[in-house]
């Protein structure tokens, strides 16, 4: 007779009496419809001296030096859809439970307890070409700038890349930008006049990366990063039909695209609270990633102690991962040499001054004013009221870059130049690491295609 019950692994501890544990295991099978494949013992000896006392149908019991080790071993030896947690304090507290949840979810298994349930991220493969996830640990960490850099890198290698994006202001139906050169200021102004979000990521990727871009939308973001709603699946179908060699799947804020990829590059800002990356369920992304780029590693912005704690924590979660420290430097898309420039940016105030200095030193511009309020339209309008003597407005293609900054430039009859944030490594070989990620994605893609995935 075929057993159609859901196979599960159950977590138990020694702070419960053995007969209570065994009784609960029976309940899970008889009343909840589960089939227990394995038991992971997480520790505790107050009420349990011998593991033999929780013998249940001969189901194997796994132990380890840590609770996570016991669970990882059980998952590696048994194909299950869910882990059910019967443990409790003091063996497993709140912090430990998040570590367990991250590890279980990163294994592709759902995690359930007395009053919680986390579903494993659903990321089905949708195209038969290498996919690289560009995920972020939050908003304004620099994902799109990283995507632009990688797109240009891939093109220099002679490859044809495509980027799949999603955003909170993305199009109602997936939108293809197959002629990147058409994305200029006039194009974006028309998009804004049509009532659409003209600073959507697929426009920025097409403009900065000069690659085919497919834009999608999403709403909501879960604790692991799954969007509540998106049309990314439809966008992925479109991507599968595009003539390209590799696909970048770019996240939105802390949300990740619900599509399978072969390698993951995680973008983390050094300005974020460390616990947002290392704690809660942030560590799940670290476990699923192959390379972490820590951005905003400016000495004046981030204490070295915090940076060491962040990088050390990332490596402790995933010892196999590579971590690079990076900064951004502005790269204007037009000529600003010898011209009086006003710069608008989403960067913090002091970082904007670094951007201004770079424009002066590298591009010989005369920066006569700056605004860090590109993401605050009210303050931005105030900053743009007095532009006497300004010849060029330089702006990122983000937030109010089109509907406010570009419109103001046209109103005053002055030039507008969009600016990319070019990625620069503080230490390590950035291009070598990106090449490594590409190789990983290509190899894993071939392996899954050979398996029929």
Secondary structure in CASP SS format (residue, H / E / C, confidence):
PFRMAT SS
TARGET T0000
AUTHOR 0000-0000-0000
METHOD secondary structure of the structure
MODEL  1
X C 1.00
X C 1.00
X C 1.00
X C 1.00
X C 1.00
X E 1.00
X E 1.00
X E 1.00
X E 1.00
X E 1.00
X E 1.00
X E 1.00
X C 1.00
X C 1.00
X C 1.00
X C 1.00
X C 1.00
X H 1.00
X H 1.00
X H 1.00
X H 1.00
X H 1.00
X H 1.00
X H 1.00
X H 1.00
X H 1.00
X H 1.00
X H 1.00
X H 1.00
X H 1.00
X C 1.00
X C 1.00
X C 1.00
X E 1.00
X E 1.00
X E 1.00
X E 1.00
X E 1.00
X E 1.00
X E 1.00
X E 1.00
X C 1.00
X C 1.00
X C 1.00
X C 1.00
X C 1.00
X C 1.00
X C 1.00
X C 1.00
X C 1.00
X H 1.00
X H 1.00
X H 1.00
X H 1.00
X C 1.00
X C 1.00
X C 1.00
X C 1.00
X C 1.00
X E 1.00
X E 1.00
X E 1.00
X C 1.00
X C 1.00
X C 1.00
X C 1.00
X H 1.00
X H 1.00
X H 1.00
X H 1.00
X H 1.00
X H 1.00
X H 1.00
X H 1.00
X H 1.00
X H 1.00
X H 1.00
X C 1.00
X C 1.00
X C 1.00
X C 1.00
X E 1.00
X E 1.00
X E 1.00
X E 1.00
X C 1.00
X C 1.00
X C 1.00
X C 1.00
X C 1.00
X C 1.00
X C 1.00
X C 1.00
X H 1.00
X H 1.00
X H 1.00
X H 1.00
X H 1.00
X H 1.00
X H 1.00
X H 1.00
X H 1.00
X H 1.00
X H 1.00
X H 1.00
X H 1.00
X C 1.00
X C 1.00
X C 1.00
X E 1.00
X E 1.00
X E 1.00
X C 1.00
X C 1.00
X C 1.00
X C 1.00
X E 1.00
X E 1.00
X C 1.00
X C 1.00
X C 1.00
X C 1.00
X C 1.00
X C 1.00
X C 1.00
X C 1.00
X C 1.00
X C 1.00
X C 1.00
X E 1.00
X E 1.00
X E 1.00
X E 1.00
X E 1.00
X E 1.00
X E 1.00
X C 1.00
X C 1.00
X C 1.00
X C 1.00
X C 1.00
X C 1.00
X H 1.00
X H 1.00
X H 1.00
X H 1.00
X H 1.00
X H 1.00
X H 1.00
X H 1.00
X H 1.00
X H 1.00
X H 1.00
X H 1.00
X H 1.00
X H 1.00
X C 1.00
X C 1.00
X C 1.00
X C 1.00
X E 1.00
X E 1.00
X E 1.00
X E 1.00
X E 1.00
X E 1.00
X E 1.00
X C 1.00
X C 1.00
X C 1.00
X C 1.00
X C 1.00
X C 1.00
X C 1.00
X E 1.00
X E 1.00
X E 1.00
X C 1.00
X C 1.00
X H 1.00
X H 1.00
X H 1.00
X C 1.00
X C 1.00
X H 1.00
X H 1.00
X H 1.00
X H 1.00
X H 1.00
X H 1.00
X H 1.00
X H 1.00
X H 1.00
X C 1.00
X C 1.00
X C 1.00
X C 1.00
X C 1.00
X C 1.00
X C 1.00
X H 1.00
X H 1.00
X H 1.00
X H 1.00
X H 1.00
X H 1.00
X H 1.00
X H 1.00
X H 1.00
X C 1.00
X C 1.00
X E 1.00
X E 1.00
X E 1.00
X E 1.00
X E 1.00
X E 1.00
X E 1.00
X E 1.00
X C 1.00
X C 1.00
X C 1.00
X C 1.00
X C 1.00
X C 1.00
X E 1.00
X C 1.00
X C 1.00
X E 1.00
X E 1.00
X C 1.00
X H 1.00
X H 1.00
X H 1.00
X H 1.00
X H 1.00
X H 1.00
X H 1.00
X H 1.00
X H 1.00
X C 1.00
X C 1.00
X C 1.00
X C 1.00
X C 1.00
X E 1.00
X E 1.00
X E 1.00
X E 1.00
X E 1.00
X C 1.00
X E 1.00
X C 1.00
X C 1.00
X E 1.00
X E 1.00
X C 1.00
X C 1.00
X C 1.00
X C 1.00
X C 1.00
X C 1.00
X E 1.00
X E 1.00
X E 1.00
X E 1.00
X E 1.00
X E 1.00
X E 1.00
X C 1.00
X C 1.00
X C 1.00
X C 1.00
X H 1.00
X H 1.00
X H 1.00
X H 1.00
X H 1.00
X C 1.00
X C 1.00
X C 1.00
X H 1.00
X H 1.00
X H 1.00
X H 1.00
X H 1.00
X H 1.00
X H 1.00
X C 1.00
X C 1.00
X E 1.00
X E 1.00
X E 1.00
X E 1.00
X E 1.00
X C 1.00
X C 1.00
X C 1.00
X C 1.00
X C 1.00
X C 1.00
X C 1.00
X C 1.00
X H 1.00
X H 1.00
X H 1.00
X H 1.00
X H 1.00
X H 1.00
X H 1.00
X H 1.00
X H 1.00
X H 1.00
X H 1.00
X H 1.00
X H 1.00
X H 1.00
X C 1.00
X C 1.00
X C 1.00
X C 1.00
X E 1.00
X E 1.00
X E 1.00
X E 1.00
X E 1.00
X E 1.00
X E 1.00
X E 1.00
X E 1.00
X E 1.00
X E 1.00
X C 1.00
X C 1.00
X C 1.00
X C 1.00
X C 1.00
X C 1.00
X C 1.00
X E 1.00
X E 1.00
X E 1.00
X E 1.00
X E 1.00
X C 1.00
X C 1.00
X C 1.00
X C 1.00
X H 1.00
X H 1.00
X H 1.00
X H 1.00
X H 1.00
X H 1.00
X H 1.00
X H 1.00
X H 1.00
X H 1.00
X H 1.00
X H 1.00
X H 1.00
X H 1.00
X H 1.00
X C 1.00
X C 1.00
X E 1.00
X E 1.00
X E 1.00
X E 1.00
X E 1.00
X E 1.00
X C 1.00
X C 1.00
X C 1.00
X C 1.00
X C 1.00
X H 1.00
X H 1.00
X H 1.00
X H 1.00
X H 1.00
X H 1.00
X H 1.00
X C 1.00
X C 1.00
X C 1.00
X C 1.00
X C 1.00
X C 1.00
X C 1.00
X C 1.00
X E 1.00
X E 1.00
X E 1.00
X E 1.00
X E 1.00
X C 1.00
X C 1.00
X C 1.00
X C 1.00
X H 1.00
X H 1.00
X H 1.00
X H 1.00
X H 1.00
X H 1.00
X H 1.00
X H 1.00
X H 1.00
X H 1.00
X H 1.00
X H 1.00
X C 1.00
X C 1.00
X E 1.00
X E 1.00
X E 1.00
X E 1.00
X E 1.00
X E 1.00
X E 1.00
X E 1.00
X E 1.00
X E 1.00
X E 1.00
X C 1.00
X C 1.00
X C 1.00
X C 1.00
X H 1.00
X H 1.00
X H 1.00
X H 1.00
X H 1.00
X H 1.00
X H 1.00
X H 1.00
X H 1.00
X H 1.00
X H 1.00
X H 1.00
X H 1.00
X H 1.00
X H 1.00
X H 1.00
X H 1.00
X H 1.00
X H 1.00
X H 1.00
X H 1.00
X C 1.00
X C 1.00
X C 1.00
END
